[in-house]
Each structure stands twice: as C-alpha cells, then as structure tokens.
Amino acid sequence: MTNIGDSTGSSNSAAVLPADSETSSTTACECSSSLADSTPHPTPNSEEPQIDATAAWRARDEALATATARGEATRLAKRVAALDKELKDITKRITDLVRQSPAGGLLDQPGIGPVTAAIALTSWSHLGRIRSEAAFARLAGASPIPASSGNTVRHRINRGGDRRLNRALHMAIVARMRMDPRTRAYVERRTAEGRTLREIRRCLKRYLAREIYRHLTTAARARLTA
C-alpha cells in the first residue's frame, strides 16, 4: 500500500496515488448510495427513530465494502440503542431514589433534574452535617471571595469547594436563564445595572445554593417530626 511519504519520493508513486484515491472515493460513494437506498426513509408522521431502523437492517448478498459498512452501521446502531435504554433505566432509578429522599421537592423546581438533585443531596448528606447555608455555598464554591481594592468593591470567583456540585449548580442556572421567567427578569435587571453575565451567574449560583440548602434542611426536619 502506498503511503504519503512514498508519493514525495518517486514520480511513479505520485502517479499511482491519485488513482487509488479516486477508486477509494468511488467505492465509498457506492457504499453510501447503496446503504442510503436500502434505508427506510421515515415519513413526517413516523415515530420510529432512525437508530432503530438502522439496527433492524439485515445482511444482504452485496459487495464486500457495502456489506462491511452495513454490518458496522447495524452494530453501532444496536449499541447506541442499548446505551440509550440503559441511560433511561438509570435515570428512572435515580429519579425514584431522589423522590424518596428530602431532595424530592427539588425536582419540581425549574432547572433542577434528577442528577442535579442527587448531587446536591449527596453533598449535603444529612441534617447537621453542614451548619448553615453559607457553609453549603462555600462547599459548592459558590461563595464570592472579596477582591476589593481602594474605592473599587468587587469579588472574584471561588475556585475551591466541590467542583461537581458547582457544575451542577451552573447547569441549573444556565437552564433557568433560558426558561424561567423570574430568572430572565433578574438577568435583565442586573444587566441594566451594569453587571456582566459572569457576575450575574455567580449571584444566581449563590442564591440557588441557599435555596437548595434551605429546602433540604426543611424537608429533613419535617421527616423527623412526622
């Protein structure tokens, strides 16, 4: 097989290389056309995903290149379908466990899904582990660090704490900034005051950390007195 280095060394190799490339391109195009022709095209009202349709392909008596491409496409489609089902099962299991915990009510709040609620719950752990909502915010790396100088009053980002919890708060805030009317109104108001988007996100993460801590603490105390 001629490599690229050979094409710079002799004129004969350079003459052969384009022909090989053209042949490979033609074969690939033929394989793509053949597979595309055999793929059932979903109608606008069809609910069958393309992945499931590809996974249902059957072996055919066809050219070696096309048969190999078909086999790999079918194998990958089945793998994607299996992983997708596994992901749905795990997400359902996490949701059920969170619903049974003090973090169950968090799932009803905008921007918080089962994974975010589970991360917050495991970081909070149990009643009494974290003494205050300020301590929880510091654990999450959401507490601002003073960085004032002279007449300038400012805060810088906290790069410490539980970065997984910090990431969960960040994703929840990003979702709220897109979908939650109250958060969008807050962003508009703070922007009009001259705050940058990064500063606004830091404030929202701090508020969310307080909200989550208070919810977990209140729910846990209610369970103890029930």
trRosetta pair geometry for C-beta under 8 A, 3 or more apart (Angstrom, degrees):
i j d omega theta_ij theta_ji phi_ij phi_ji
2 6 5.0 -116 -160 73 82 140
2 7 6.7 88 158 -57 115 86
2 13 5.4 169 -147 -155 130 99
2 16 5.9 134 -21 95 163 121
2 17 5.7 -123 110 -85 137 84
2 20 6.6 171 45 2 115 159
3 6 5.3 106 57 3 66 100
3 7 7.7 -123 105 -9 42 88
4 7 5.6 -52 -158 26 41 115
4 8 7.4 32 151 -14 66 100
4 17 8.0 84 -109 -133 51 146
5 8 6.3 -61 -161 33 38 104
5 9 6.8 30 149 -21 67 113
6 9 5.6 -66 -152 34 39 113
6 10 6.9 -29 177 30 75 96
6 13 4.3 -125 141 -169 97 159
6 17 7.9 162 88 -66 96 118
7 13 5.1 -135 -95 123 46 103
7 14 4.7 100 -164 -93 78 67
7 17 4.7 4 -99 -36 126 155
8 14 7.6 87 -75 -76 25 109
9 13 6.6 31 62 37 83 142
10 13 4.7 88 68 8 95 101
10 14 6.9 -162 95 -6 51 87
11 14 5.4 -56 -149 39 37 114
11 15 6.3 39 152 -24 68 104
12 15 5.7 -57 -153 33 32 110
12 16 6.5 26 152 -18 66 106
13 16 5.7 -57 -148 35 35 108
13 17 6.3 44 155 -36 68 102
14 17 5.9 -43 -146 18 31 116
15 18 7.4 -58 -170 28 31 99
15 19 7.6 22 146 -8 60 111
16 19 5.8 -68 -165 40 44 112
16 20 6.2 39 148 -20 79 107
17 20 5.8 -57 -149 36 34 109
17 21 6.3 32 156 -19 68 107
18 21 5.5 -55 -145 38 35 112
18 22 6.1 37 156 -22 68 104
19 22 5.7 -53 -148 34 31 111
19 23 6.4 31 153 -20 64 104
20 23 5.7 -55 -150 35 32 111
20 24 6.3 30 154 -18 66 106
21 24 5.8 -54 -147 37 32 110
21 25 6.2 32 154 -20 65 107
22 25 5.7 -55 -147 37 30 111
22 26 6.3 31 154 -20 64 106
23 26 5.7 -56 -149 36 30 111
23 27 6.3 29 154 -18 65 106
24 27 5.8 -55 -148 37 31 110
24 28 6.3 31 154 -19 66 107
25 28 5.8 -55 -147 37 30 110
25 29 6.3 30 154 -19 65 107
26 29 5.8 -56 -149 36 30 111
26 30 6.3 31 153 -20 65 105
27 30 5.7 -54 -149 35 32 112
27 31 6.4 32 153 -20 66 104
27 65 5.2 -76 174 180 112 178
28 31 5.7 -53 -149 35 32 111
28 32 6.3 31 154 -18 65 106
28 65 7.8 -107 -82 169 43 135
29 32 5.7 -54 -146 38 32 110
29 33 6.1 31 155 -19 66 107
30 33 5.8 -56 -146 38 29 110
30 34 6.2 30 155 -21 65 108
30 63 7.4 10 125 49 126 156
30 65 7.4 73 82 87 106 131
30 66 7.1 -81 122 -66 90 109
31 34 5.8 -57 -147 36 29 110
31 35 6.2 21 159 -12 66 108
31 63 7.7 -114 -88 81 81 119
31 65 5.1 -100 -73 130 124 102
31 66 4.7 -168 -122 -93 78 67
31 69 4.7 103 178 4 129 158
32 35 6.0 -58 -145 41 28 105
32 36 5.9 28 157 -20 65 111
32 69 7.9 -100 -69 169 50 161
33 36 5.7 -57 -142 39 28 111
33 37 6.2 29 157 -21 64 106
34 37 5.9 -55 -150 33 27 110
34 38 6.5 12 157 -8 63 110
34 62 6.7 136 174 -172 146 145
34 63 7.6 -166 -42 34 171 109
34 66 4.7 -24 83 -130 152 134
35 38 5.9 -65 -147 43 32 103
35 39 6.3 40 154 -36 67 104
35 66 6.8 -172 -49 -153 86 88
35 69 6.0 -97 -53 117 138 121
35 70 6.1 -172 -103 -84 105 81
35 73 6.7 110 -152 -2 143 164
36 39 5.7 -48 -147 20 32 115
38 57 7.3 76 126 -131 118 109
38 60 7.5 -120 -127 -15 158 155
38 70 7.8 -7 75 -109 146 123
39 53 6.7 82 -165 132 85 121
39 54 7.0 -12 -125 -88 109 78
39 57 7.9 -43 -100 -84 70 115
40 53 5.4 -127 56 -158 101 128
42 46 3.9 -139 -166 74 93 141
42 48 6.0 -160 -108 68 118 88
42 50 6.7 -105 -13 -76 127 77
42 53 7.0 -137 -56 -41 100 153
43 46 4.5 114 49 -26 72 104
48 52 5.6 -114 -173 76 86 124
48 53 5.8 93 137 -56 117 98
49 52 4.8 95 63 6 85 99
49 53 7.1 -150 98 -4 47 87
50 53 5.5 -55 -149 37 38 114
50 54 6.3 36 154 -19 69 105
51 54 5.9 -58 -150 37 30 108
51 55 6.3 30 153 -20 65 108
51 77 5.1 171 -165 -154 69 90
51 80 5.4 -107 -149 96 133 126
51 81 5.6 164 140 -67 118 91
51 84 7.6 95 108 -7 162 151
52 55 5.6 -53 -144 36 33 113
52 56 6.5 30 156 -20 63 108
52 77 7.7 174 -77 169 14 115
52 81 6.4 101 -86 -102 67 133
53 56 5.9 -61 -154 35 30 110
53 57 7.9 58 145 -47 57 80
54 57 5.9 -18 -169 -20 45 112
54 73 5.6 -99 -174 152 118 101
54 74 6.5 -155 154 -97 76 51
54 77 3.9 -167 100 -89 108 158
55 74 6.2 107 -132 -155 37 66
55 77 3.9 -146 -65 120 76 112
55 78 4.6 123 -135 -72 108 68
55 81 5.4 -14 -59 -12 159 144
57 70 5.9 -139 144 -172 144 98
57 73 6.9 36 25 95 154 107
57 74 4.8 -119 60 -86 110 112
57 77 7.8 97 10 39 106 149
59 67 7.0 43 -152 -148 85 99
59 70 7.2 136 -115 112 53 129
59 71 7.2 26 -100 -82 94 91
60 67 7.1 -143 65 -101 70 88
60 70 7.1 -21 26 111 97 176
62 66 4.6 -71 130 88 124 127
62 67 5.3 163 71 -58 90 88
62 70 7.5 83 57 -7 137 143
63 66 4.5 81 63 14 89 107
63 67 6.7 -161 88 -9 41 89
64 67 5.8 -58 -143 38 28 110
64 68 6.2 28 158 -20 65 107
65 68 5.9 -55 -149 35 28 110
65 69 6.4 26 155 -16 63 107
66 69 5.7 -55 -147 39 32 110
66 70 6.2 33 154 -20 65 107
67 70 5.6 -53 -146 37 30 113
67 71 6.3 32 155 -21 64 106
68 71 5.8 -55 -148 35 30 111
68 72 6.4 25 157 -14 65 107
69 72 6.0 -57 -146 39 30 107
69 73 6.2 30 156 -19 65 109
70 73 5.8 -57 -146 38 29 111
70 74 6.3 28 156 -18 64 108
71 74 5.8 -57 -148 37 28 110
71 75 6.3 28 155 -19 65 107
72 75 5.7 -54 -145 37 32 111
72 76 6.2 27 159 -15 66 108
73 76 6.0 -57 -145 40 28 107
73 77 6.1 29 156 -21 64 110
74 77 5.7 -56 -145 36 28 112
74 78 6.4 27 158 -17 64 106
75 78 6.0 -58 -152 36 28 108
75 79 6.4 28 152 -19 63 108
76 79 5.5 -55 -148 37 34 113
76 80 6.3 35 154 -20 67 104
77 80 5.8 -52 -147 36 31 110
77 81 6.3 32 154 -18 64 106
78 81 5.7 -53 -146 37 32 112
78 82 6.3 33 154 -20 65 106
79 82 5.7 -54 -147 36 30 110
79 83 6.3 26 156 -15 65 107
80 83 5.9 -57 -146 40 30 108
80 84 6.1 33 154 -23 65 108
81 84 5.7 -54 -146 35 29 114
81 85 6.5 29 155 -18 63 104
82 85 5.9 -54 -150 36 31 109
82 86 6.4 30 151 -18 64 107
83 86 5.5 -53 -145 38 34 113
83 87 6.2 38 154 -22 66 104
84 87 5.7 -51 -148 34 30 113
84 88 6.6 30 153 -17 63 104
85 88 5.8 -54 -150 36 32 111
85 89 6.4 33 152 -19 65 106
86 89 5.7 -54 -148 36 32 112
86 90 6.3 29 155 -17 66 106
87 90 5.9 -55 -145 38 30 108
87 91 6.2 30 156 -19 65 108
88 91 5.7 -54 -144 38 30 111
88 92 6.3 31 156 -20 64 106
89 92 5.8 -55 -149 36 29 111
89 93 6.4 30 152 -19 63 107
90 93 5.6 -55 -148 36 32 113
90 94 6.3 33 153 -18 66 104
91 94 5.7 -52 -146 37 32 110
91 95 6.3 35 153 -21 64 106
91 114 6.1 128 -165 60 75 144
91 115 7.7 -51 -122 -48 85 95
92 95 5.6 -53 -148 36 31 114
92 96 6.4 32 154 -20 64 104
93 96 5.8 -52 -149 34 31 111
93 97 6.5 27 154 -15 64 107
94 97 5.8 -58 -149 39 32 109
94 98 6.2 29 155 -18 67 108
94 114 4.6 115 113 151 107 125
94 115 6.6 25 141 -78 157 59
94 118 5.5 -57 -169 -55 111 148
95 98 5.8 -56 -144 38 29 109
95 99 6.3 34 155 -24 64 106
95 107 7.2 85 -144 -113 87 150
95 114 4.3 -78 -81 -97 73 142
96 99 5.7 -53 -149 31 29 114
96 100 6.8 22 155 -14 61 107
97 100 6.0 -62 -155 37 33 108
97 101 6.6 26 150 -20 66 114
97 118 7.4 52 90 -106 112 112
98 101 5.6 -65 -149 36 36 112
98 103 5.2 -66 -161 93 89 107
98 104 5.9 146 138 -92 68 57
98 106 7.6 -81 173 56 120 106
98 107 6.4 115 119 -49 127 121
98 114 5.4 -171 12 -144 149 81
98 117 4.9 78 -156 109 142 126
98 118 5.5 -94 -78 -70 116 81
98 121 6.7 -167 -124 -16 86 152
99 104 4.4 71 -146 -125 38 109
99 107 7.0 -33 -84 9 77 149
100 104 6.7 127 3 -69 14 124
101 104 6.0 154 63 -38 56 84
101 121 5.7 47 129 -143 148 149
102 105 7.9 -39 170 17 50 97
102 121 7.1 152 65 -124 84 105
102 215 7.8 149 154 133 92 74
102 216 5.2 87 123 -149 123 64
102 219 3.7 142 -157 103 88 119
102 220 4.5 -21 -94 -62 154 75
102 223 6.6 -103 -83 -12 96 135
103 106 4.9 -30 -174 12 76 125
103 107 7.7 86 140 -28 78 84
103 117 4.6 143 156 177 122 99
103 118 7.2 160 98 -80 157 35
103 120 6.3 145 -123 84 133 103
103 121 4.1 -85 -29 -72 146 117
103 124 8.0 151 -69 42 112 136
103 215 7.7 79 -122 117 54 112
103 216 6.2 -4 -80 -100 75 95
103 219 7.5 176 -55 69 28 157
104 107 6.4 -45 -175 12 45 111
104 117 7.9 85 -92 175 19 146
104 219 7.5 169 38 -158 84 152
105 108 5.8 -49 -168 27 56 112
105 109 7.5 58 141 -25 71 100
105 215 6.0 -142 85 -173 118 119
105 219 6.1 -166 13 -81 124 137
106 109 5.6 -52 -162 23 49 116
106 112 4.9 -92 161 137 91 149
106 116 7.6 -136 143 104 127 93
106 117 4.3 157 89 -114 129 109
106 120 6.8 175 -132 65 171 144
106 212 6.6 36 -111 -125 127 86
106 215 6.1 125 -74 117 86 151
106 216 7.9 4 -50 -64 122 83
107 112 6.4 -125 -103 108 31 98
107 113 7.2 39 -128 -149 79 28
107 114 6.5 19 -104 -78 115 64
107 117 5.7 -39 -63 -45 77 158
109 112 4.9 32 77 26 97 125
109 211 7.7 146 -152 145 161 131
110 175 7.2 -163 155 120 81 103
110 176 5.5 106 117 -106 109 87
110 179 6.3 -158 -170 98 121 109
110 180 4.4 132 116 -85 156 114
110 183 7.6 -139 97 -9 135 126
111 116 7.8 -37 136 64 69 172
111 171 7.9 167 -180 122 94 62
111 172 4.1 99 141 -168 109 70
111 173 6.9 80 178 -62 153 18
111 174 7.8 147 -144 62 118 50
111 175 3.8 155 -125 84 85 112
111 176 4.0 -45 -50 -50 147 86
111 179 7.1 169 -67 56 84 114
111 180 6.5 -51 -31 -33 112 126
111 183 8.0 53 -34 -25 142 159
112 116 4.9 -127 -148 91 68 130
112 117 5.6 86 165 -59 107 90
112 172 5.3 19 -80 -126 68 124
113 116 5.3 93 50 16 66 102
113 117 6.9 -129 101 -4 32 95
114 117 5.7 -59 -143 41 29 110
114 118 6.1 30 158 -22 66 108
115 118 5.7 -54 -145 36 29 111
115 119 6.4 30 155 -19 64 104
115 168 7.2 -147 123 -122 84 111
116 119 5.8 -54 -148 35 31 110
116 120 6.4 29 155 -16 64 107
116 168 4.4 149 -130 -172 76 105
116 169 7.8 129 -154 -68 111 36
116 171 6.6 -142 -85 78 122 111
116 172 5.3 114 -153 -63 157 112
117 120 5.8 -56 -148 39 31 111
117 121 6.2 33 154 -22 65 108
118 121 5.6 -53 -145 36 31 113
118 122 6.4 25 159 -15 65 106
119 122 6.1 -57 -145 39 28 105
119 123 6.4 25 156 -16 63 110
119 164 6.0 -138 -152 138 125 100
119 165 5.7 176 150 -100 107 63
119 168 4.3 -175 78 -59 147 160
120 123 5.9 -61 -148 39 29 109
120 124 6.1 23 157 -13 66 112
120 165 6.6 105 -94 -138 54 98
120 168 6.5 -146 -48 115 82 145
120 212 5.0 -98 -161 -175 143 140
120 216 7.1 -152 141 -57 105 136
121 124 5.9 -60 -143 43 28 107
121 125 7.8 116 158 -64 53 21
121 216 6.9 173 -107 -116 65 127
122 125 6.7 29 -174 -79 34 61
123 136 7.9 106 125 -151 109 87
123 139 6.4 149 171 135 114 128
123 140 7.1 80 149 -81 157 84
123 162 5.5 -171 -124 73 127 170
123 164 7.9 -174 -68 85 121 98
123 165 4.6 43 -68 -83 162 137
124 129 6.9 133 169 63 49 123
124 130 6.2 -82 -140 10 65 131
124 136 6.7 9 -101 -125 87 121
124 212 7.6 -143 -55 139 134 102
124 213 6.9 172 -108 -114 122 66
124 216 4.9 -14 165 143 169 166
125 129 4.6 26 70 7 121 169
125 130 7.7 130 37 -18 98 95
126 129 5.3 98 60 -24 70 116
126 220 7.2 140 -163 -141 53 149
127 217 6.5 110 -119 -133 87 65
127 220 4.2 -178 -59 131 114 142
127 221 6.6 130 -120 -62 146 68
127 224 7.3 -62 25 -37 165 135
128 131 8.0 17 -162 -90 43 55
130 135 5.0 -178 -172 101 90 116
130 136 4.9 78 155 -71 152 84
130 139 6.6 -76 -115 -16 131 147
130 213 7.0 -97 101 -135 136 115
131 135 5.2 76 50 3 79 155
132 135 4.8 103 56 4 75 99
132 136 7.2 -134 102 -3 45 86
132 213 7.9 45 149 160 37 149
133 136 5.3 -48 -148 36 41 115
133 137 6.4 45 151 -21 67 101
133 209 7.0 134 -179 126 87 84
133 210 4.6 60 171 -127 137 71
133 213 4.1 159 -115 84 82 147
133 214 6.2 -6 -85 -49 132 83
134 137 5.7 -50 -149 35 33 112
134 138 6.4 34 151 -18 63 104
134 143 6.7 68 -168 -103 72 131
135 138 5.6 -52 -148 37 34 112
135 139 6.4 41 150 -23 64 102
136 139 5.4 -49 -149 33 34 115
136 140 6.4 25 153 -12 65 107
136 209 5.7 174 116 172 97 100
136 210 7.7 141 75 -91 118 39
136 212 7.4 -152 149 86 141 96
136 213 4.1 162 47 -87 164 132
137 140 5.7 -60 -147 43 32 106
137 142 4.6 -93 -163 77 81 98
137 143 4.4 106 122 -61 104 88
137 206 5.7 41 -145 -139 135 71
137 209 4.1 116 -99 115 78 147
137 210 6.6 -3 -61 -56 119 72
137 213 7.6 -75 -41 -24 74 141
138 141 7.6 41 -175 -73 33 27
138 142 7.7 -102 -66 51 21 63
138 143 4.4 -13 -83 2 66 141
138 158 7.4 -113 -136 -180 59 161
138 160 7.9 -5 180 92 75 111
138 161 6.3 -167 154 -88 46 118
139 161 5.4 119 165 -144 25 102
139 162 5.6 14 160 2 79 107
139 165 6.9 8 125 71 88 158
140 143 7.9 115 62 -17 79 77
140 161 5.5 11 98 165 11 144
140 162 6.0 -40 -108 54 41 95
140 165 4.5 -105 -120 120 81 118
140 166 5.3 141 173 -76 71 68
140 169 5.8 68 177 -19 133 145
140 205 7.5 -160 127 166 125 104
140 209 5.0 -156 43 -112 150 127
141 158 4.8 -170 -166 107 66 102
141 159 6.7 5 -153 -160 125 10
141 160 5.6 -177 -105 81 95 47
141 161 3.1 -155 -50 51 79 129
141 162 6.8 -145 -12 49 100 46
141 163 6.6 27 -3 -89 153 54
141 165 7.5 141 19 81 93 94
141 166 4.2 -20 57 -81 119 135
142 158 6.9 -82 -12 52 5 128
142 161 7.4 -82 -5 74 58 174
142 166 6.5 178 -53 -117 82 85
142 169 6.1 -52 -74 109 134 167
142 202 7.4 164 -157 -161 70 65
142 205 4.3 -142 -133 132 116 104
142 206 5.0 173 151 -84 104 57
142 208 7.6 -116 -149 63 162 88
142 209 4.5 172 67 -30 151 145
143 158 5.5 54 68 -34 64 161
143 161 8.0 137 21 -56 92 141
143 206 6.8 98 -98 -115 41 104
144 155 3.6 21 172 164 123 149
144 156 7.4 130 -166 54 79 31
144 157 7.8 -59 -126 -105 66 28
144 158 6.6 -143 -114 -30 20 105
144 202 6.3 80 -83 158 100 127
144 206 6.9 -34 -24 -72 91 141
145 155 6.0 138 64 -167 40 85
145 156 5.3 -38 70 64 99 81
145 157 7.4 -1 24 91 104 17
145 158 5.3 132 -27 -81 104 82
146 155 5.8 -54 -100 -107 35 80
147 154 5.4 -43 78 96 90 88
147 155 5.8 117 19 -139 89 25
147 156 4.1 58 -23 -17 148 104
148 152 6.1 179 -155 99 67 64
148 153 4.7 -11 -113 -121 118 50
148 154 5.9 147 -90 34 58 57
148 155 8.0 -11 -46 -66 77 53
149 152 5.2 2 62 59 74 108
149 154 7.8 -21 14 33 81 103
155 202 7.6 -172 96 134 117 151
157 198 8.0 -65 -66 167 118 113
157 202 6.6 -128 -103 -100 79 130
158 161 6.4 50 133 -3 115 120
161 165 7.1 -88 148 65 107 113
161 166 6.0 110 98 -50 118 119
162 165 4.0 49 100 17 117 113
162 166 6.4 166 93 -16 60 85
163 166 5.1 -50 -142 38 39 118
163 167 6.2 45 155 -24 67 101
164 167 5.7 -50 -149 33 30 112
164 168 6.6 33 150 -20 62 103
165 168 5.6 -52 -150 34 35 113
165 169 6.5 35 152 -17 66 103
166 169 5.8 -54 -151 36 32 110
166 170 6.3 36 150 -23 64 106
166 205 7.5 32 -150 -168 71 139
167 170 5.5 -51 -147 33 33 116
167 171 6.5 30 156 -17 65 103
168 171 6.0 -54 -148 35 31 107
168 172 6.5 31 153 -18 63 107
169 172 5.7 -57 -149 37 32 112
169 173 6.3 32 154 -19 67 106
169 205 4.7 86 141 -144 124 93
169 208 5.4 152 -151 94 99 131
169 209 6.2 -7 -115 -64 147 85
169 212 7.9 -108 -99 -8 101 146
170 173 5.8 -57 -150 36 30 110
170 174 6.4 32 153 -21 65 105
170 201 7.2 35 -133 177 80 119
170 205 6.5 -7 -79 -96 59 125
171 174 5.6 -49 -146 33 34 114
171 175 6.5 35 154 -18 64 103
172 175 5.8 -56 -153 36 31 111
172 176 6.4 29 151 -17 65 107
172 208 6.1 147 98 -162 128 155
173 176 5.6 -55 -146 38 34 111
173 177 6.2 36 155 -23 67 105
173 183 7.7 178 -155 -152 64 143
173 201 5.8 113 132 -148 145 80
173 204 4.6 119 -137 115 122 125
173 205 5.6 -61 -46 -70 148 74
173 208 6.2 -121 -70 -21 95 150
174 177 5.8 -53 -148 33 29 112
174 178 6.9 22 154 -13 60 107
174 201 8.0 16 -70 -127 70 117
175 178 6.0 -65 -157 38 32 107
175 179 6.0 -21 166 20 70 117
175 180 7.8 70 121 -17 70 101
176 179 6.5 -82 -128 55 26 80
176 180 4.1 -17 -157 14 76 131
176 183 4.1 106 149 -22 102 170
176 204 7.2 -172 78 -177 133 136
177 180 7.4 -9 -49 41 18 93
177 183 5.5 -105 -85 136 45 123
177 184 6.6 115 -159 -83 46 66
177 187 5.9 81 -136 -56 95 149
177 201 7.8 -39 -53 -96 146 85
177 204 7.4 -25 -62 -123 103 178
180 183 4.0 63 84 15 114 111
180 184 6.5 174 88 -14 58 85
181 184 5.7 -57 -145 38 32 112
181 185 6.3 33 157 -20 66 105
182 185 5.8 -55 -151 35 30 111
182 186 6.5 32 150 -20 63 105
183 186 5.5 -52 -149 35 35 114
183 187 6.4 37 152 -21 67 103
183 204 6.8 59 -142 -130 107 133
184 187 5.6 -50 -148 33 33 113
184 188 6.5 33 153 -18 64 104
185 188 5.8 -53 -149 36 33 111
185 189 6.4 31 153 -19 65 106
186 189 5.8 -57 -148 37 31 110
186 190 6.2 21 159 -11 67 109
186 200 7.7 147 127 -162 92 109
186 204 7.3 128 109 -89 139 103
187 190 6.1 -60 -142 42 28 104
187 191 6.0 31 157 -23 64 110
187 197 7.9 26 -155 -124 108 76
187 200 5.6 79 -124 175 75 149
188 191 5.7 -55 -145 35 27 113
188 192 6.5 30 155 -20 62 105
189 192 5.8 -55 -154 33 30 111
189 193 6.7 27 149 -17 62 106
190 193 5.4 -54 -152 35 39 114
190 195 4.3 -34 161 42 94 139
190 199 7.7 -151 160 102 126 99
190 200 4.9 140 100 -105 142 107
190 203 7.1 -171 -120 50 160 153
191 194 7.9 97 179 -34 32 10
191 195 6.2 -87 -88 62 34 82
191 197 7.6 16 -96 -76 103 68
191 200 7.0 -17 -60 -62 76 146
195 199 4.7 -124 -170 87 96 125
195 200 5.3 114 126 -59 125 87
195 203 7.8 -21 -170 -6 154 138
196 199 4.7 95 55 7 79 102
196 200 7.0 -141 96 -6 42 87
197 200 5.6 -52 -147 35 34 114
197 201 6.5 37 154 -21 65 103
198 201 5.8 -52 -151 33 31 112
198 202 6.7 33 151 -20 63 103
199 202 5.6 -52 -152 33 35 113
199 203 6.6 34 152 -18 66 103
200 203 5.8 -54 -152 36 34 111
200 204 6.3 31 152 -17 67 107
201 204 5.7 -56 -145 39 32 111
201 205 6.3 35 155 -21 66 105
202 205 5.8 -53 -148 34 30 112
202 206 6.6 32 153 -19 63 104
203 206 5.7 -55 -153 34 32 112
203 207 6.5 30 152 -16 66 106
204 207 5.6 -53 -147 38 34 111
204 208 6.2 34 154 -20 67 107
205 208 5.6 -53 -143 38 31 112
205 209 6.4 37 155 -23 64 103
206 209 5.8 -50 -149 31 30 112
206 210 6.8 30 152 -16 61 104
207 210 5.8 -56 -154 36 33 111
207 211 6.3 34 150 -21 67 108
208 211 5.4 -52 -145 37 35 115
208 212 6.2 34 157 -19 68 104
209 212 6.0 -54 -145 37 28 108
209 213 6.3 28 157 -18 63 108
210 213 5.9 -57 -146 37 28 110
210 214 6.3 23 160 -15 65 110
211 214 6.1 -60 -148 38 26 107
211 215 6.3 24 156 -18 63 110
212 215 5.8 -58 -148 37 29 111
212 216 6.3 25 158 -16 66 108
213 216 6.0 -59 -146 38 28 107
213 217 6.1 22 159 -15 65 112
214 217 5.9 -58 -142 41 28 109
214 218 6.0 25 161 -17 65 111
215 218 6.0 -60 -144 40 25 107
215 219 6.1 21 160 -16 64 111
216 219 6.0 -58 -143 40 26 108
216 220 6.2 24 159 -18 64 110
217 220 6.0 -57 -145 37 27 109
217 221 6.4 24 157 -16 63 108
218 221 5.9 -57 -147 38 29 108
218 222 6.3 31 155 -21 64 107
219 222 5.7 -54 -148 35 31 113
219 223 6.6 33 153 -21 64 104
220 223 5.8 -53 -153 32 33 112
220 224 6.7 33 151 -20 64 104
221 224 5.6 -54 -152 32 37 112
221 225 6.5 20 157 -6 69 108
222 225 6.2 -64 -146 45 31 101
222 226 6.1 45 153 -42 66 105
223 226 5.6 -43 -143 15 31 120
